[in-house]
Amino acid sequence: YMGEDPVILVRQKDKSLRVFLNQCPHRGMRICRTDGGNAKSFTCSYHGWAYDLGGNLINVPYESEAFCSDFNKSEWGPTHARVETYKGLVFANWDKNAPTLLEYLSDATYYMDHMLDRTPAGTEVIGGMQKWIIPCNWKFA
């Protein structure tokens, strides 16, 4: 999730990362229904629209019968987020006009470096999906 938005994080063949909204733009259904794993594509279970790992619409059942001839699949992919990493941490942002991650983190990188570079082995990642639901307000963060 990014805030309350369900997202899909996919590592591409070139090792880059893509993040896109886990919601079919056609009727709003989730296009990935699991928290982790491997896939070759994602298919919306509502009308069967299929997306590749880059979040591009690749198949629409009965496309020629159901849509006009100027239907453009490239205009019907899920919303993509900007993705940047810092020392193995993944950050994503919906705002295309936001500053770069390093500009945003600014002086905080000094403190992050102390935390993330504590051991020669680097940062240890806890495997699996971690979820918590806690009663709090904005002051918690």
Backbone as numpy.savetxt, mean C-alpha at the origin, in Angstrom:
# Nx Ny Nz CAx CAy CAz Cx Cy Cz
-2.74 -1.06 6.95 -3.57 0.13 6.95 -2.70 1.38 6.95
-3.20 2.43 6.32 -2.65 3.78 6.46 -3.76 4.57 7.10
-3.62 4.86 8.39 -4.74 5.46 9.11 -5.87 4.45 9.13
-7.02 4.83 8.60 -8.15 3.90 8.53 -8.34 3.31 7.14
-7.42 3.62 6.22 -7.53 3.13 4.85 -6.83 1.78 4.69
-7.55 0.75 4.23 -6.90 -0.53 3.98 -6.01 -0.42 2.74
-4.78 -0.89 2.85 -3.85 -0.80 1.73 -3.22 -2.16 1.43
-2.67 -2.25 0.24 -1.89 -3.42 -0.17 -0.46 -2.92 -0.39
0.50 -3.60 0.23 1.92 -3.30 0.05 2.51 -4.46 -0.74
3.10 -4.17 -1.90 3.62 -5.23 -2.77 5.06 -4.92 -3.15
5.93 -5.93 -3.00 7.30 -5.79 -3.50 7.30 -6.22 -4.96
7.79 -5.34 -5.82 7.84 -5.60 -7.25 9.05 -6.48 -7.60
9.09 -6.98 -8.82 10.21 -7.83 -9.26 11.54 -7.09 -9.16
11.53 -5.78 -9.37 12.77 -4.99 -9.29 13.10 -4.60 -7.85
12.39 -5.18 -6.88 12.57 -4.97 -5.43 11.99 -3.65 -4.93
11.43 -2.82 -5.80 10.78 -1.60 -5.35 9.45 -1.96 -4.68
8.88 -1.01 -3.97 7.63 -1.24 -3.25 6.51 -0.41 -3.87
5.32 -0.97 -3.87 4.12 -0.26 -4.30 3.10 -0.36 -3.18
2.39 0.72 -2.94 1.29 0.73 -1.97 0.08 1.31 -2.69
-1.03 0.59 -2.60 -2.26 1.11 -3.18 -3.45 0.73 -2.32
-4.51 1.49 -2.47 -5.72 1.30 -1.68 -6.30 -0.08 -1.97
-6.62 -0.81 -0.92 -7.20 -2.15 -1.05 -8.70 -2.02 -1.26
-9.06 -1.41 -2.37 -10.47 -1.16 -2.66 -10.63 -1.04 -4.17
-11.51 -1.85 -4.72 -11.79 -1.80 -6.15 -12.48 -0.47 -6.47
-11.96 0.29 -7.42 -12.59 1.57 -7.74 -13.96 1.43 -8.41
-14.30 0.24 -8.86 -15.58 0.03 -9.53 -16.74 0.08 -8.55
-16.71 -0.75 -7.50 -17.81 -0.78 -6.53 -17.34 -0.77 -5.07
-16.05 -0.56 -4.85 -15.55 -0.38 -3.50 -15.23 -1.64 -2.71
-15.30 -2.80 -3.31 -15.03 -4.06 -2.61 -13.52 -4.22 -2.40
-13.13 -4.91 -1.34 -11.72 -5.21 -1.11 -11.21 -6.09 -2.25
-9.97 -5.85 -2.66 -9.40 -6.68 -3.72 -8.38 -7.68 -3.18
-7.96 -7.52 -1.94 -7.12 -8.52 -1.28 -7.74 -8.78 0.08
-8.03 -10.04 0.36 -8.78 -10.36 1.58 -7.93 -11.07 2.64
-6.63 -10.96 2.53 -5.75 -11.60 3.51 -4.71 -10.59 4.00
-4.12 -10.86 5.15 -3.15 -9.94 5.74 -1.73 -10.12 5.21
-1.44 -11.22 4.57 -0.09 -11.45 4.08 -0.03 -12.64 3.16
1.10 -12.78 2.49 1.28 -13.92 1.61 1.86 -13.51 0.27
1.71 -14.39 -0.71 2.21 -14.17 -2.05 1.06 -14.28 -3.04
1.09 -13.46 -4.06 0.04 -13.49 -5.07 0.64 -13.11 -6.42
-0.01 -13.54 -7.47 0.38 -13.14 -8.82 -0.52 -12.02 -9.33
-1.68 -11.87 -8.71 -2.62 -10.81 -9.06 -3.65 -10.72 -7.95
-4.52 -9.72 -8.05 -5.61 -9.54 -7.09 -6.91 -9.44 -7.87
-7.96 -10.10 -7.37 -9.25 -10.07 -8.06 -10.35 -9.65 -7.11
-11.10 -8.65 -7.50 -12.25 -8.20 -6.73 -13.32 -9.29 -6.80
-13.84 -9.68 -5.65 -14.82 -10.77 -5.63 -16.22 -10.31 -6.02
-16.42 -9.01 -6.22 -17.76 -8.52 -6.56 -18.07 -8.73 -8.05
-17.26 -8.15 -8.93 -17.48 -8.32 -10.37 -16.31 -8.99 -11.07
-15.27 -9.37 -10.32 -14.16 -10.10 -10.91 -13.12 -9.26 -11.61
-13.09 -7.96 -11.35 -12.04 -7.14 -11.95 -10.71 -7.59 -11.36
-9.68 -7.73 -12.21 -8.38 -8.24 -11.77 -7.30 -7.17 -11.94
-6.39 -7.14 -10.98 -5.31 -6.15 -10.94 -3.98 -6.88 -10.84
-2.94 -6.34 -11.51 -1.62 -6.93 -11.38 -0.97 -6.45 -10.08
0.26 -6.88 -9.84 0.93 -6.54 -8.59 1.31 -5.06 -8.49
1.25 -4.36 -9.61 1.49 -2.93 -9.59 0.24 -2.12 -9.35
-0.91 -2.81 -9.23 -2.18 -2.14 -9.01 -2.84 -1.67 -10.29
-2.43 -2.22 -11.42 -3.02 -1.86 -12.70 -4.15 -2.81 -13.04
-5.26 -2.28 -13.51 -6.39 -3.11 -13.93 -5.99 -3.88 -15.18
-6.06 -5.22 -15.11 -5.62 -6.04 -16.24 -6.75 -6.84 -16.87
-7.87 -7.03 -16.17 -8.96 -7.80 -16.75 -10.30 -7.35 -16.19
-11.26 -7.19 -17.10 -12.63 -6.86 -16.74 -13.52 -7.88 -17.46
-14.19 -8.77 -16.72 -15.06 -9.74 -17.38 -16.12 -9.04 -18.23
-16.34 -9.57 -19.41 -17.34 -9.04 -20.35 -17.11 -7.57 -20.66
-15.85 -7.19 -20.72 -15.51 -5.78 -20.95 -16.17 -5.22 -22.21
-16.07 -5.94 -23.32 -16.62 -5.42 -24.58 -18.14 -5.36 -24.58
-18.79 -6.25 -23.83 -20.25 -6.24 -23.77 -20.79 -5.23 -22.76
-20.06 -5.02 -21.67 -20.57 -4.21 -20.56 -20.17 -2.74 -20.62
-19.10 -2.43 -21.35 -18.60 -1.05 -21.35 -18.47 -0.53 -22.78
-18.47 0.78 -22.91 -18.34 1.38 -24.23 -16.93 1.18 -24.77
-16.76 1.42 -26.04 -15.49 1.13 -26.70 -14.34 2.00 -26.20
-14.64 3.15 -25.60 -13.56 4.00 -25.11 -13.22 3.75 -23.63
-13.67 2.62 -23.08 -13.32 2.25 -21.70 -11.81 2.07 -21.62
-11.17 2.79 -20.72 -9.72 2.78 -20.60 -9.32 2.16 -19.26
-8.79 0.95 -19.29 -8.43 0.25 -18.05 -7.40 1.02 -17.23
-6.54 1.79 -17.88 -5.50 2.51 -17.14 -6.09 3.59 -16.23
-7.34 3.95 -16.44 -7.99 4.96 -15.60 -8.75 4.34 -14.43
-8.72 3.01 -14.30 -9.54 2.34 -13.30 -8.73 1.52 -12.29
-7.50 1.90 -12.04 -6.72 1.24 -11.00 -7.02 1.85 -9.65
-6.69 1.16 -8.56 -6.89 1.73 -7.23 -5.94 2.91 -7.01
-6.27 3.74 -6.05 -5.44 4.90 -5.71 -4.08 4.44 -5.21
-3.02 5.02 -5.76 -1.66 4.69 -5.36 -1.11 5.71 -4.37
-0.27 5.25 -3.47 0.40 6.13 -2.52 1.87 6.28 -2.92
2.46 7.39 -2.51 3.92 7.55 -2.64 4.56 6.67 -1.59
5.66 6.02 -1.93 6.34 5.13 -0.99 7.81 5.51 -0.91
8.31 5.61 0.31 9.73 5.81 0.55 10.12 4.96 1.75
11.40 4.63 1.84 11.88 3.85 2.98 13.00 4.61 3.69
13.15 4.30 4.96 14.26 4.83 5.74 14.75 3.71 6.65
15.98 3.26 6.40 16.60 2.20 7.20 15.69 0.99 7.36
15.04 0.60 6.29 14.18 -0.58 6.31 12.74 -0.34 6.71
12.43 0.85 7.22 11.05 1.18 7.56 10.35 1.71 6.31
9.11 1.32 6.11 8.35 1.73 4.93 7.37 2.83 5.32
7.39 3.91 4.57 6.49 5.03 4.78 5.71 5.27 3.49
4.44 5.57 3.60 3.62 5.87 2.42 2.79 7.12 2.70
2.43 7.81 1.63 1.74 9.08 1.75 0.77 9.24 0.59
-0.46 9.64 0.87 -1.45 9.87 -0.20 -1.21 11.19 -0.93
-0.53 12.14 -0.29 -0.37 13.49 -0.84 0.82 13.55 -1.79
0.55 13.69 -3.08 1.62 13.75 -4.08 2.45 15.03 -3.94
1.92 16.04 -3.27 2.62 17.31 -3.11 3.33 17.45 -1.77
3.28 16.42 -0.95 3.93 16.46 0.36 5.45 16.49 0.18
6.18 16.98 1.18 7.64 16.97 1.08 8.15 15.53 1.05
9.40 15.36 0.64 10.00 14.03 0.65 10.06 13.51 2.08
10.26 12.22 2.23 10.33 11.63 3.56 11.46 12.25 4.38
12.64 12.40 3.79 13.76 12.97 4.54 13.49 14.42 4.94
12.84 15.18 4.08 12.47 16.55 4.45 11.48 16.53 5.61
10.53 15.62 5.56 9.52 15.54 6.61 10.13 15.09 7.94
10.98 14.06 7.89 11.58 13.55 9.12 12.57 14.54 9.71
13.29 15.24 8.87 14.20 16.30 9.26 15.10 15.87 10.43
15.06 16.61 11.52 15.93 16.32 12.67 15.57 15.03 13.39
14.40 14.49 13.14 14.01 13.23 13.79 14.90 12.07 13.35
15.57 12.20 12.19 16.44 11.10 11.74 17.57 10.85 12.73
18.04 11.89 13.39 19.09 11.73 14.40 18.64 10.74 15.48
17.44 10.90 15.97 16.92 10.03 17.02 16.56 8.65 16.47
16.04 8.62 15.27 15.71 7.34 14.64 16.98 6.52 14.42
18.06 7.18 14.00 19.32 6.49 13.77 19.83 5.84 15.05
19.73 6.55 16.17 20.16 5.98 17.45 19.33 4.75 17.81
18.07 4.79 17.51 17.19 3.66 17.81 17.42 2.50 16.85
17.55 2.79 15.58 17.62 1.75 14.56 19.01 1.17 14.37
20.05 1.87 14.81 21.42 1.40 14.62 22.06 0.90 15.91
21.26 0.44 16.86 21.80 0.03 18.17 22.70 -1.20 18.10
22.42 -2.11 17.20 23.22 -3.33 17.13 23.79 -3.49 15.72
24.93 -4.18 15.62 25.50 -4.42 14.29 24.56 -5.24 13.39
23.69 -6.01 14.01 22.75 -6.83 13.22 21.64 -6.00 12.61
21.47 -4.77 13.06 20.42 -3.92 12.52 19.12 -4.05 13.28
18.06 -3.59 12.67 16.75 -3.59 13.30 16.12 -4.97 13.19
15.57 -5.46 14.28 14.88 -6.75 14.26 13.40 -6.52 14.01
12.87 -7.25 13.05 11.46 -7.12 12.70 10.69 -8.29 13.29
9.60 -8.00 13.96 8.74 -9.05 14.50 7.89 -9.57 13.36
7.95 -10.87 13.13 7.23 -11.46 12.01 5.73 -11.47 12.20
5.03 -11.50 11.09 3.58 -11.62 11.12 2.88 -10.28 11.29
1.60 -10.31 11.13 0.77 -9.12 11.25 0.55 -8.81 12.73
0.75 -7.57 13.09 0.52 -7.13 14.46 -0.64 -6.14 14.44
-1.69 -6.40 15.22 -2.85 -5.51 15.27 -3.24 -5.26 16.71
-3.54 -4.01 17.01 -4.04 -3.65 18.32 -5.21 -2.70 18.14
-6.25 -2.90 18.90 -7.35 -1.94 18.96 -7.34 -1.40 20.38
-7.10 -0.11 20.49 -6.99 0.49 21.81 -7.90 1.71 21.90
-8.54 1.90 23.06 -9.36 3.09 23.23 -8.45 4.29 23.53
-8.35 5.20 22.57 -7.50 6.37 22.78 -8.00 7.52 21.91
-7.45 8.69 22.15 -7.75 9.83 21.30 -6.47 10.28 20.64
-6.50 11.36 19.93 -5.34 11.83 19.19 -4.14 12.12 20.07
-4.34 12.34 21.35 -3.23 12.65 22.25 -2.33 11.44 22.48
-2.83 10.25 22.20 -2.04 9.05 22.41 -0.79 9.06 21.54
-0.94 9.47 20.30 0.19 9.48 19.36 1.20 10.52 19.80
